[in-house]
Structures are given as C-alpha cells and as structure tokens.
Amino acid sequence: MSDLDVLPKVQAAFNATFDIDPQSVTMETTANDVPYWDSVGHLSLGANLEQAFEISLDVDDLMEMESVGKIVRVISEKLAKKV
C-alpha cells in the first residue's frame, strides 16, 4: 500500500477523532495545526488508526507520529510487514 493509498484513511481517522475536514489534513499537518491534537487526542487518533488499518501501534510508534507525514510512514511500514 503506497503513501497515497494510506493518506485518505488517515484523513478519515482525523475526521473521526477531531471532527475536521479530511481535505484539510495534508502530509505537512502537525499537532500545532489541529485543535485538540494534544496527548489525549493523540491516543484517540492512535486508536482510530489501529481500527482503520487493522494494525497495532506501540508506544514508540505513537511517539514518532508527530505529523501526518510521519503517521503515513509508520503505517506504511506496519502494513508492509503485515503482508
């Protein structure tokens, strides 16, 4: 699954977690750009991403996910190992 395939599901997870327009979420989006993307929001986002992609994220994965670009990369790597 390429980054372009992962991004729409990540955008949907942002919509489900933070109730924001999915199209406003880009690879450059960071926590500073999203209201409520704090530590609690980050855990909720992680749970939504796990459900959307049917993967498990560990603490190191969550710590690395500081931007949408990094989220997409972590998920792409998880999915590549899953195959």
Secondary structure, DSSP 8 states (H G I E B T S, - for coil): --HHHHHHHHHHHHHHHH---GGG--TT-BGGGSTT-SHHHHHHHHHHHHHHHT----HHHHHH-SBHHHHHHHHHHHHHHH-
